[in-house]
Amino acid sequence: MSNKIRSGIAERLKDGDVTDEKCRRLIVRELDDIKSKLDGLARKDLLSSLCFLQEGVNGLPQSLLQVDSRSARETSFQGKS
């Protein structure tokens, strides 16, 4: 939706005088800056999520070993009872 609005405004200002052209350039530049900042924020969140996922995957084998050792102890304890 914002792309349609931006394109519409830019198109209307495109065929105007020098002032309209300057306004159009300013609007397009500002909107491009906003878009790049939003892309950067989204990328930051994505990278954070990826780091958390990697930490979880790296910790998974150790967690599984702990579960296996607990199960083995419980089985051994139950066998002695």
PDB file of N, CA, C and O in Angstrom, chain B, residues numbered from 101:
ATOM      1  N   MET B 101       0.821  -1.183   0.000  1.00  0.00           N
ATOM      2  CA  MET B 101       0.000   0.000   0.000  1.00  0.00           C
ATOM      3  C   MET B 101       0.870   1.254   0.000  1.00  0.00           C
ATOM      4  O   MET B 101       0.616   2.191  -0.757  1.00  0.00           O
ATOM      5  N   SER B 102       1.907   1.269   0.857  1.00  0.00           N
ATOM      6  CA  SER B 102       2.766   2.449   0.909  1.00  0.00           C
ATOM      7  C   SER B 102       3.506   2.648  -0.407  1.00  0.00           C
ATOM      8  O   SER B 102       3.778   3.779  -0.808  1.00  0.00           O
ATOM      9  N   ASN B 103       3.832   1.546  -1.078  1.00  0.00           N
ATOM     10  CA  ASN B 103       4.488   1.665  -2.382  1.00  0.00           C
ATOM     11  C   ASN B 103       3.564   2.323  -3.393  1.00  0.00           C
ATOM     12  O   ASN B 103       4.012   3.133  -4.204  1.00  0.00           O
ATOM     13  N   LYS B 104       2.266   1.982  -3.355  1.00  0.00           N
ATOM     14  CA  LYS B 104       1.307   2.587  -4.278  1.00  0.00           C
ATOM     15  C   LYS B 104       1.174   4.076  -4.010  1.00  0.00           C
ATOM     16  O   LYS B 104       1.134   4.880  -4.941  1.00  0.00           O
ATOM     17  N   ILE B 105       1.104   4.443  -2.731  1.00  0.00           N
ATOM     18  CA  ILE B 105       0.985   5.858  -2.373  1.00  0.00           C
ATOM     19  C   ILE B 105       2.228   6.610  -2.807  1.00  0.00           C
ATOM     20  O   ILE B 105       2.143   7.674  -3.420  1.00  0.00           O
ATOM     21  N   ARG B 106       3.387   6.045  -2.482  1.00  0.00           N
ATOM     22  CA  ARG B 106       4.645   6.699  -2.849  1.00  0.00           C
ATOM     23  C   ARG B 106       4.753   6.852  -4.357  1.00  0.00           C
ATOM     24  O   ARG B 106       5.133   7.913  -4.853  1.00  0.00           O
ATOM     25  N   SER B 107       4.420   5.798  -5.082  1.00  0.00           N
ATOM     26  CA  SER B 107       4.494   5.857  -6.543  1.00  0.00           C
ATOM     27  C   SER B 107       3.519   6.883  -7.096  1.00  0.00           C
ATOM     28  O   SER B 107       3.842   7.614  -8.033  1.00  0.00           O
ATOM     29  N   GLY B 108       2.323   6.938  -6.516  1.00  0.00           N
ATOM     30  CA  GLY B 108       1.319   7.899  -6.979  1.00  0.00           C
ATOM     31  C   GLY B 108       1.760   9.333  -6.769  1.00  0.00           C
ATOM     32  O   GLY B 108       1.637  10.168  -7.665  1.00  0.00           O
ATOM     33  N   ILE B 109       2.275   9.617  -5.577  1.00  0.00           N
ATOM     34  CA  ILE B 109       2.744  10.979  -5.293  1.00  0.00           C
ATOM     35  C   ILE B 109       3.930  11.325  -6.178  1.00  0.00           C
ATOM     36  O   ILE B 109       3.983  12.415  -6.747  1.00  0.00           O
ATOM     37  N   ALA B 110       4.868  10.419  -6.296  1.00  0.00           N
ATOM     38  CA  ALA B 110       6.053  10.665  -7.125  1.00  0.00           C
ATOM     39  C   ALA B 110       5.657  10.884  -8.578  1.00  0.00           C
ATOM     40  O   ALA B 110       6.236  11.733  -9.256  1.00  0.00           O
ATOM     41  N   GLU B 111       4.680  10.131  -9.061  1.00  0.00           N
ATOM     42  CA  GLU B 111       4.237  10.271 -10.452  1.00  0.00           C
ATOM     43  C   GLU B 111       3.579  11.628 -10.680  1.00  0.00           C
ATOM     44  O   GLU B 111       3.803  12.264 -11.710  1.00  0.00           O
ATOM     45  N   ARG B 112       2.762  12.076  -9.715  1.00  0.00           N
ATOM     46  CA  ARG B 112       2.110  13.386  -9.862  1.00  0.00           C
ATOM     47  C   ARG B 112       3.120  14.516  -9.852  1.00  0.00           C
ATOM     48  O   ARG B 112       2.967  15.498 -10.579  1.00  0.00           O
ATOM     49  N   LEU B 113       4.151  14.383  -9.033  1.00  0.00           N
ATOM     50  CA  LEU B 113       5.163  15.435  -8.949  1.00  0.00           C
ATOM     51  C   LEU B 113       6.166  15.373 -10.095  1.00  0.00           C
ATOM     52  O   LEU B 113       6.897  16.332 -10.339  1.00  0.00           O
ATOM     53  N   LYS B 114       6.198  14.262 -10.784  1.00  0.00           N
ATOM     54  CA  LYS B 114       7.190  14.031 -11.837  1.00  0.00           C
ATOM     55  C   LYS B 114       7.090  15.046 -12.970  1.00  0.00           C
ATOM     56  O   LYS B 114       8.109  15.507 -13.484  1.00  0.00           O
ATOM     57  N   ASP B 115       5.885  15.389 -13.356  1.00  0.00           N
ATOM     58  CA  ASP B 115       5.689  16.278 -14.503  1.00  0.00           C
ATOM     59  C   ASP B 115       5.515  17.734 -14.093  1.00  0.00           C
ATOM     60  O   ASP B 115       5.050  18.544 -14.895  1.00  0.00           O
ATOM     61  N   GLY B 116       5.878  18.083 -12.866  1.00  0.00           N
ATOM     62  CA  GLY B 116       5.705  19.448 -12.389  1.00  0.00           C
ATOM     63  C   GLY B 116       6.922  20.308 -12.676  1.00  0.00           C
ATOM     64  O   GLY B 116       7.772  19.966 -13.498  1.00  0.00           O
ATOM     65  N   ASP B 117       6.983  21.446 -11.968  1.00  0.00           N
ATOM     66  CA  ASP B 117       8.102  22.366 -12.152  1.00  0.00           C
ATOM     67  C   ASP B 117       9.295  21.929 -11.295  1.00  0.00           C
ATOM     68  O   ASP B 117       9.315  20.827 -10.747  1.00  0.00           O
ATOM     69  N   VAL B 118      10.285  22.817 -11.194  1.00  0.00           N
ATOM     70  CA  VAL B 118      11.511  22.495 -10.465  1.00  0.00           C
ATOM     71  C   VAL B 118      11.220  22.239  -8.984  1.00  0.00           C
ATOM     72  O   VAL B 118      11.801  21.336  -8.383  1.00  0.00           O
ATOM     73  N   THR B 119      10.332  23.023  -8.405  1.00  0.00           N
ATOM     74  CA  THR B 119       9.983  22.839  -6.995  1.00  0.00           C
ATOM     75  C   THR B 119       9.333  21.481  -6.775  1.00  0.00           C
ATOM     76  O   THR B 119       9.649  20.787  -5.809  1.00  0.00           O
ATOM     77  N   ASP B 120       8.427  21.103  -7.668  1.00  0.00           N
ATOM     78  CA  ASP B 120       7.791  19.792  -7.570  1.00  0.00           C
ATOM     79  C   ASP B 120       8.829  18.675  -7.673  1.00  0.00           C
ATOM     80  O   ASP B 120       8.749  17.677  -6.956  1.00  0.00           O
ATOM     81  N   GLU B 121       9.789  18.846  -8.558  1.00  0.00           N
ATOM     82  CA  GLU B 121      10.834  17.831  -8.736  1.00  0.00           C
ATOM     83  C   GLU B 121      11.684  17.705  -7.471  1.00  0.00           C
ATOM     84  O   GLU B 121      12.037  16.600  -7.059  1.00  0.00           O
ATOM     85  N   LYS B 122      12.010  18.844  -6.862  1.00  0.00           N
ATOM     86  CA  LYS B 122      12.786  18.811  -5.616  1.00  0.00           C
ATOM     87  C   LYS B 122      11.993  18.131  -4.505  1.00  0.00           C
ATOM     88  O   LYS B 122      12.536  17.339  -3.735  1.00  0.00           O
ATOM     89  N   CYS B 123      10.703  18.452  -4.432  1.00  0.00           N
ATOM     90  CA  CYS B 123       9.836  17.807  -3.428  1.00  0.00           C
ATOM     91  C   CYS B 123       9.769  16.307  -3.675  1.00  0.00           C
ATOM     92  O   CYS B 123       9.852  15.510  -2.741  1.00  0.00           O
ATOM     93  N   ARG B 124       9.621  15.937  -4.921  1.00  0.00           N
ATOM     94  CA  ARG B 124       9.546  14.520  -5.274  1.00  0.00           C
ATOM     95  C   ARG B 124      10.820  13.796  -4.866  1.00  0.00           C
ATOM     96  O   ARG B 124      10.765  12.718  -4.273  1.00  0.00           O
ATOM     97  N   ARG B 125      11.955  14.381  -5.179  1.00  0.00           N
ATOM     98  CA  ARG B 125      13.235  13.758  -4.813  1.00  0.00           C
ATOM     99  C   ARG B 125      13.372  13.627  -3.302  1.00  0.00           C
ATOM    100  O   ARG B 125      13.839  12.604  -2.800  1.00  0.00           O
ATOM    101  N   LEU B 126      12.964  14.667  -2.584  1.00  0.00           N
ATOM    102  CA  LEU B 126      13.035  14.635  -1.125  1.00  0.00           C
ATOM    103  C   LEU B 126      12.148  13.528  -0.560  1.00  0.00           C
ATOM    104  O   LEU B 126      12.572  12.766   0.309  1.00  0.00           O
ATOM    105  N   ILE B 127      10.925  13.447  -1.057  1.00  0.00           N
ATOM    106  CA  ILE B 127       9.990  12.424  -0.578  1.00  0.00           C
ATOM    107  C   ILE B 127      10.522  11.026  -0.876  1.00  0.00           C
ATOM    108  O   ILE B 127      10.516  10.157  -0.004  1.00  0.00           O
ATOM    109  N   VAL B 128      10.974  10.814  -2.090  1.00  0.00           N
ATOM    110  CA  VAL B 128      11.489   9.495  -2.474  1.00  0.00           C
ATOM    111  C   VAL B 128      12.714   9.136  -1.638  1.00  0.00           C
ATOM    112  O   VAL B 128      12.845   7.996  -1.193  1.00  0.00           O
ATOM    113  N   ARG B 129      13.609  10.095  -1.422  1.00  0.00           N
ATOM    114  CA  ARG B 129      14.817   9.839  -0.629  1.00  0.00           C
ATOM    115  C   ARG B 129      14.457   9.493   0.817  1.00  0.00           C
ATOM    116  O   ARG B 129      14.999   8.546   1.388  1.00  0.00           O
ATOM    117  N   GLU B 130      13.543  10.264   1.402  1.00  0.00           N
ATOM    118  CA  GLU B 130      13.125  10.002   2.784  1.00  0.00           C
ATOM    119  C   GLU B 130      12.458   8.635   2.911  1.00  0.00           C
ATOM    120  O   GLU B 130      12.723   7.898   3.861  1.00  0.00           O
ATOM    121  N   LEU B 131      11.610   8.304   1.973  1.00  0.00           N
ATOM    122  CA  LEU B 131      10.938   7.004   2.018  1.00  0.00           C
ATOM    123  C   LEU B 131      11.926   5.860   1.824  1.00  0.00           C
ATOM    124  O   LEU B 131      11.791   4.807   2.448  1.00  0.00           O
ATOM    125  N   ASP B 132      12.908   6.061   0.968  1.00  0.00           N
ATOM    126  CA  ASP B 132      13.946   5.037   0.793  1.00  0.00           C
ATOM    127  C   ASP B 132      14.764   4.863   2.074  1.00  0.00           C
ATOM    128  O   ASP B 132      15.128   3.745   2.437  1.00  0.00           O
ATOM    129  N   ASP B 133      15.052   5.987   2.763  1.00  0.00           N
ATOM    130  CA  ASP B 133      15.768   5.906   4.037  1.00  0.00           C
ATOM    131  C   ASP B 133      14.960   5.127   5.068  1.00  0.00           C
ATOM    132  O   ASP B 133      15.501   4.286   5.786  1.00  0.00           O
ATOM    133  N   ILE B 134      13.671   5.413   5.137  1.00  0.00           N
ATOM    134  CA  ILE B 134      12.799   4.705   6.076  1.00  0.00           C
ATOM    135  C   ILE B 134      12.780   3.220   5.751  1.00  0.00           C
ATOM    136  O   ILE B 134      12.873   2.381   6.646  1.00  0.00           O
ATOM    137  N   LYS B 135      12.658   2.895   4.463  1.00  0.00           N
ATOM    138  CA  LYS B 135      12.622   1.489   4.051  1.00  0.00           C
ATOM    139  C   LYS B 135      13.920   0.778   4.428  1.00  0.00           C
ATOM    140  O   LYS B 135      13.886  -0.353   4.912  1.00  0.00           O
ATOM    141  N   SER B 136      15.051   1.426   4.211  1.00  0.00           N
ATOM    142  CA  SER B 136      16.323   0.780   4.542  1.00  0.00           C
ATOM    143  C   SER B 136      16.470   0.600   6.051  1.00  0.00           C
ATOM    144  O   SER B 136      17.028  -0.400   6.501  1.00  0.00           O
ATOM    145  N   LYS B 137      15.973   1.562   6.839  1.00  0.00           N
ATOM    146  CA  LYS B 137      16.023   1.417   8.294  1.00  0.00           C
ATOM    147  C   LYS B 137      15.132   0.268   8.748  1.00  0.00           C
ATOM    148  O   LYS B 137      15.517  -0.516   9.615  1.00  0.00           O
ATOM    149  N   LEU B 138      13.956   0.169   8.171  1.00  0.00           N
ATOM    150  CA  LEU B 138      13.056  -0.934   8.518  1.00  0.00           C
ATOM    151  C   LEU B 138      13.659  -2.276   8.127  1.00  0.00           C
ATOM    152  O   LEU B 138      13.547  -3.253   8.868  1.00  0.00           O
ATOM    153  N   ASP B 139      14.297  -2.323   6.962  1.00  0.00           N
ATOM    154  CA  ASP B 139      14.972  -3.557   6.538  1.00  0.00           C
ATOM    155  C   ASP B 139      16.078  -3.928   7.526  1.00  0.00           C
ATOM    156  O   ASP B 139      16.255  -5.099   7.861  1.00  0.00           O
ATOM    157  N   GLY B 140      16.817  -2.920   7.988  1.00  0.00           N
ATOM    158  CA  GLY B 140      17.880  -3.164   8.960  1.00  0.00           C
ATOM    159  C   GLY B 140      17.342  -3.693  10.276  1.00  0.00           C
ATOM    160  O   GLY B 140      17.920  -4.603  10.869  1.00  0.00           O
ATOM    161  N   LEU B 141      16.227  -3.120  10.737  1.00  0.00           N
ATOM    162  CA  LEU B 141      15.618  -3.597  11.982  1.00  0.00           C
ATOM    163  C   LEU B 141      15.125  -5.028  11.839  1.00  0.00           C
ATOM    164  O   LEU B 141      15.308  -5.845  12.742  1.00  0.00           O
ATOM    165  N   ALA B 142      14.504  -5.330  10.717  1.00  0.00           N
ATOM    166  CA  ALA B 142      14.014  -6.693  10.483  1.00  0.00           C
ATOM    167  C   ALA B 142      15.188  -7.665  10.424  1.00  0.00           C
ATOM    168  O   ALA B 142      15.108  -8.773  10.955  1.00  0.00           O
ATOM    169  N   ARG B 143      16.269  -7.254   9.784  1.00  0.00           N
ATOM    170  CA  ARG B 143      17.457  -8.104   9.670  1.00  0.00           C
ATOM    171  C   ARG B 143      18.061  -8.351  11.052  1.00  0.00           C
ATOM    172  O   ARG B 143      18.501  -9.461  11.353  1.00  0.00           O
ATOM    173  N   LYS B 144      18.079  -7.313  11.889  1.00  0.00           N
ATOM    174  CA  LYS B 144      18.620  -7.443  13.241  1.00  0.00           C
ATOM    175  C   LYS B 144      17.831  -8.485  14.031  1.00  0.00           C
ATOM    176  O   LYS B 144      18.417  -9.349  14.685  1.00  0.00           O
ATOM    177  N   ASP B 145      16.502  -8.403  13.968  1.00  0.00           N
ATOM    178  CA  ASP B 145      15.662  -9.376  14.672  1.00  0.00           C
ATOM    179  C   ASP B 145      15.873 -10.781  14.121  1.00  0.00           C
ATOM    180  O   ASP B 145      15.909 -11.753  14.876  1.00  0.00           O
ATOM    181  N   LEU B 146      16.010 -10.880  12.818  1.00  0.00           N
ATOM    182  CA  LEU B 146      16.231 -12.183  12.202  1.00  0.00           C
ATOM    183  C   LEU B 146      17.570 -12.777  12.641  1.00  0.00           C
ATOM    184  O   LEU B 146      17.659 -13.970  12.929  1.00  0.00           O
ATOM    185  N   LEU B 147      18.602 -11.945  12.690  1.00  0.00           N
ATOM    186  CA  LEU B 147      19.915 -12.426  13.130  1.00  0.00           C
ATOM    187  C   LEU B 147      19.884 -12.848  14.599  1.00  0.00           C
ATOM    188  O   LEU B 147      20.515 -13.836  14.976  1.00  0.00           O
ATOM    189  N   SER B 148      19.153 -12.103  15.427  1.00  0.00           N
ATOM    190  CA  SER B 148      19.018 -12.491  16.837  1.00  0.00           C
ATOM    191  C   SER B 148      18.327 -13.841  16.953  1.00  0.00           C
ATOM    192  O   SER B 148      18.753 -14.701  17.724  1.00  0.00           O
ATOM    193  N   SER B 149      17.271 -14.019  16.194  1.00  0.00           N
ATOM    194  CA  SER B 149      16.551 -15.296  16.214  1.00  0.00           C
ATOM    195  C   SER B 149      17.449 -16.434  15.757  1.00  0.00           C
ATOM    196  O   SER B 149      17.419 -17.525  16.327  1.00  0.00           O
ATOM    197  N   LEU B 150      18.243 -16.179  14.735  1.00  0.00           N
ATOM    198  CA  LEU B 150      19.163 -17.197  14.241  1.00  0.00           C
ATOM    199  C   LEU B 150      20.192 -17.568  15.304  1.00  0.00           C
ATOM    200  O   LEU B 150      20.516 -18.745  15.467  1.00  0.00           O
ATOM    201  N   CYS B 151      20.707 -16.578  16.027  1.00  0.00           N
ATOM    202  CA  CYS B 151      21.677 -16.858  17.096  1.00  0.00           C
ATOM    203  C   CYS B 151      21.048 -17.710  18.192  1.00  0.00           C
ATOM    204  O   CYS B 151      21.672 -18.651  18.683  1.00  0.00           O
ATOM    205  N   PHE B 152      19.811 -17.383  18.578  1.00  0.00           N
ATOM    206  CA  PHE B 152      19.129 -18.184  19.604  1.00  0.00           C
ATOM    207  C   PHE B 152      18.901 -19.611  19.115  1.00  0.00           C
ATOM    208  O   PHE B 152      19.055 -20.564  19.878  1.00  0.00           O
ATOM    209  N   LEU B 153      18.539 -19.754  17.858  1.00  0.00           N
ATOM    210  CA  LEU B 153      18.341 -21.089  17.295  1.00  0.00           C
ATOM    211  C   LEU B 153      19.645 -21.878  17.316  1.00  0.00           C
ATOM    212  O   LEU B 153      19.658 -23.053  17.684  1.00  0.00           O
ATOM    213  N   GLN B 154      20.743 -21.232  16.922  1.00  0.00           N
ATOM    214  CA  GLN B 154      22.040 -21.907  16.924  1.00  0.00           C
ATOM    215  C   GLN B 154      22.442 -22.330  18.332  1.00  0.00           C
ATOM    216  O   GLN B 154      22.969 -23.425  18.525  1.00  0.00           O
ATOM    217  N   GLU B 155      22.194 -21.460  19.325  1.00  0.00           N
ATOM    218  CA  GLU B 155      22.504 -21.820  20.710  1.00  0.00           C
ATOM    219  C   GLU B 155      21.696 -23.040  21.138  1.00  0.00           C
ATOM    220  O   GLU B 155      22.218 -23.942  21.793  1.00  0.00           O
ATOM    221  N   GLY B 156      20.428 -23.060  20.766  1.00  0.00           N
ATOM    222  CA  GLY B 156      19.579 -24.196  21.113  1.00  0.00           C
ATOM    223  C   GLY B 156      20.036 -25.481  20.457  1.00  0.00           C
ATOM    224  O   GLY B 156      20.070 -26.533  21.096  1.00  0.00           O
ATOM    225  N   VAL B 157      20.386 -25.400  19.192  1.00  0.00           N
ATOM    226  CA  VAL B 157      20.848 -26.590  18.466  1.00  0.00           C
ATOM    227  C   VAL B 157      22.178 -27.066  19.037  1.00  0.00           C
ATOM    228  O   VAL B 157      22.403 -28.269  19.169  1.00  0.00           O
ATOM    229  N   ASN B 158      23.064 -26.124  19.377  1.00  0.00           N
ATOM    230  CA  ASN B 158      24.357 -26.506  19.951  1.00  0.00           C
ATOM    231  C   ASN B 158      24.197 -27.127  21.336  1.00  0.00           C
ATOM    232  O   ASN B 158      24.977 -28.004  21.707  1.00  0.00           O
ATOM    233  N   GLY B 159      23.212 -26.694  22.101  1.00  0.00           N
ATOM    234  CA  GLY B 159      22.996 -27.238  23.434  1.00  0.00           C
ATOM    235  C   GLY B 159      22.177 -28.515  23.452  1.00  0.00           C
ATOM    236  O   GLY B 159      22.122 -29.199  24.474  1.00  0.00           O
ATOM    237  N   LEU B 160      21.547 -28.846  22.348  1.00  0.00           N
ATOM    238  CA  LEU B 160      20.682 -30.024  22.283  1.00  0.00           C
ATOM    239  C   LEU B 160      21.418 -31.331  22.589  1.00  0.00           C
ATOM    240  O   LEU B 160      20.910 -32.116  23.389  1.00  0.00           O
ATOM    241  N   PRO B 161      22.578 -31.606  22.002  1.00  0.00           N
ATOM    242  CA  PRO B 161      23.261 -32.877  22.309  1.00  0.00           C
ATOM    243  C   PRO B 161      23.571 -33.034  23.801  1.00  0.00           C
ATOM    244  O   PRO B 161      23.413 -34.121  24.356  1.00  0.00           O
ATOM    245  N   GLN B 162      24.007 -31.962  24.442  1.00  0.00           N
ATOM    246  CA  GLN B 162      24.313 -32.031  25.871  1.00  0.00           C
ATOM    247  C   GLN B 162      23.040 -32.319  26.669  1.00  0.00           C
ATOM    248  O   GLN B 162      23.066 -33.117  27.606  1.00  0.00           O
ATOM    249  N   SER B 163      21.945 -31.688  26.311  1.00  0.00           N
ATOM    250  CA  SER B 163      20.675 -31.940  27.000  1.00  0.00           C
ATOM    251  C   SER B 163      20.229 -33.380  26.816  1.00  0.00           C
ATOM    252  O   SER B 163      19.742 -34.009  27.756  1.00  0.00           O
ATOM    253  N   LEU B 164      20.392 -33.901  25.613  1.00  0.00           N
ATOM    254  CA  LEU B 164      20.006 -35.288  25.357  1.00  0.00           C
ATOM    255  C   LEU B 164      20.865 -36.261  26.153  1.00  0.00           C
ATOM    256  O   LEU B 164      20.369 -37.274  26.644  1.00  0.00           O
ATOM    257  N   LEU B 165      22.158 -35.953  26.282  1.00  0.00           N
ATOM    258  CA  LEU B 165      23.043 -36.802  27.088  1.00  0.00           C
ATOM    259  C   LEU B 165      22.621 -36.786  28.557  1.00  0.00           C
ATOM    260  O   LEU B 165      22.653 -37.819  29.226  1.00  0.00           O
ATOM    261  N   GLN B 166      22.228 -35.620  29.052  1.00  0.00           N
ATOM    262  CA  GLN B 166      21.776 -35.529  30.441  1.00  0.00           C
ATOM    263  C   GLN B 166      20.507 -36.346  30.653  1.00  0.00           C
ATOM    264  O   GLN B 166      20.368 -37.034  31.664  1.00  0.00           O
ATOM    265  N   VAL B 167      19.593 -36.271  29.708  1.00  0.00           N
ATOM    266  CA  VAL B 167      18.350 -37.041  29.803  1.00  0.00           C
ATOM    267  C   VAL B 167      18.663 -38.529  29.767  1.00  0.00           C
ATOM    268  O   VAL B 167      18.100 -39.300  30.544  1.00  0.00           O
ATOM    269  N   ASP B 168      19.561 -38.941  28.868  1.00  0.00           N
ATOM    270  CA  ASP B 168      19.938 -40.358  28.773  1.00  0.00           C
ATOM    271  C   ASP B 168      20.589 -40.844  30.063  1.00  0.00           C
ATOM    272  O   ASP B 168      20.301 -41.949  30.523  1.00  0.00           O
ATOM    273  N   SER B 169      21.465 -40.030  30.651  1.00  0.00           N
ATOM    274  CA  SER B 169      22.141 -40.459  31.881  1.00  0.00           C
ATOM    275  C   SER B 169      21.153 -40.524  33.041  1.00  0.00           C
ATOM    276  O   SER B 169      21.270 -41.408  33.890  1.00  0.00           O
ATOM    277  N   ARG B 170      20.189 -39.618  33.101  1.00  0.00           N
ATOM    278  CA  ARG B 170      19.157 -39.686  34.141  1.00  0.00           C
ATOM    279  C   ARG B 170      18.310 -40.937  33.968  1.00  0.00           C
ATOM    280  O   ARG B 170      17.999 -41.625  34.941  1.00  0.00           O
ATOM    281  N   SER B 171      17.943 -41.226  32.740  1.00  0.00           N
ATOM    282  CA  SER B 171      17.137 -42.428  32.469  1.00  0.00           C
ATOM    283  C   SER B 171      17.901 -43.679  32.863  1.00  0.00           C
ATOM    284  O   SER B 171      17.325 -44.610  33.426  1.00  0.00           O
ATOM    285  N   ALA B 172      19.185 -43.706  32.572  1.00  0.00           N
ATOM    286  CA  ALA B 172      20.007 -44.872  32.913  1.00  0.00           C
ATOM    287  C   ALA B 172      20.103 -45.025  34.426  1.00  0.00           C
ATOM    288  O   ALA B 172      20.030 -46.145  34.933  1.00  0.00           O
ATOM    289  N   ARG B 173      20.265 -43.927  35.154  1.00  0.00           N
ATOM    290  CA  ARG B 173      20.332 -43.992  36.621  1.00  0.00           C
ATOM    291  C   ARG B 173      19.009 -44.463  37.207  1.00  0.00           C
ATOM    292  O   ARG B 173      18.981 -45.279  38.129  1.00  0.00           O
ATOM    293  N   GLU B 174      17.907 -43.937  36.661  1.00  0.00           N
ATOM    294  CA  GLU B 174      16.592 -44.344  37.163  1.00  0.00           C
ATOM    295  C   GLU B 174      16.350 -45.829  36.902  1.00  0.00           C
ATOM    296  O   GLU B 174      15.821 -46.535  37.761  1.00  0.00           O
ATOM    297  N   THR B 175      16.731 -46.296  35.734  1.00  0.00           N
ATOM    298  CA  THR B 175      16.570 -47.710  35.398  1.00  0.00           C
ATOM    299  C   THR B 175      17.432 -48.565  36.315  1.00  0.00           C
ATOM    300  O   THR B 175      16.993 -49.613  36.789  1.00  0.00           O
ATOM    301  N   SER B 176      18.652 -48.120  36.563  1.00  0.00           N
ATOM    302  CA  SER B 176      19.567 -48.850  37.439  1.00  0.00           C
ATOM    303  C   SER B 176      19.035 -48.863  38.865  1.00  0.00           C
ATOM    304  O   SER B 176      19.111 -49.889  39.540  1.00  0.00           O
ATOM    305  N   PHE B 177      18.501 -47.749  39.333  1.00  0.00           N
ATOM    306  CA  PHE B 177      17.957 -47.649  40.679  1.00  0.00           C
ATOM    307  C   PHE B 177      16.734 -48.544  40.842  1.00  0.00           C
ATOM    308  O   PHE B 177      16.575 -49.208  41.867  1.00  0.00           O
ATOM    309  N   GLN B 178      15.875 -48.560  39.832  1.00  0.00           N
ATOM    310  CA  GLN B 178      14.669 -49.388  39.890  1.00  0.00           C
ATOM    311  C   GLN B 178      15.029 -50.873  39.853  1.00  0.00           C
ATOM    312  O   GLN B 178      14.337 -51.690  40.459  1.00  0.00           O
ATOM    313  N   GLY B 179      16.077 -51.220  39.166  1.00  0.00           N
ATOM    314  CA  GLY B 179      16.507 -52.612  39.079  1.00  0.00           C
ATOM    315  C   GLY B 179      17.057 -53.123  40.401  1.00  0.00           C
ATOM    316  O   GLY B 179      16.966 -54.318  40.685  1.00  0.00           O
ATOM    317  N   LYS B 180      17.623 -52.244  41.211  1.00  0.00           N
ATOM    318  CA  LYS B 180      18.188 -52.630  42.508  1.00  0.00           C
ATOM    319  C   LYS B 180      17.109 -52.733  43.580  1.00  0.00           C
ATOM    320  O   LYS B 180      17.328 -53.376  44.606  1.00  0.00           O
ATOM    321  N   SER B 181      15.962 -52.122  43.368  1.00  0.00           N
ATOM    322  CA  SER B 181      14.903 -52.123  44.391  1.00  0.00           C
ATOM    323  C   SER B 181      14.186 -53.416  44.481  1.00  0.00           C
ATOM    324  O   SER B 181      13.274 -53.560  45.296  1.00  0.00           O
TER     325      SER B 181
END
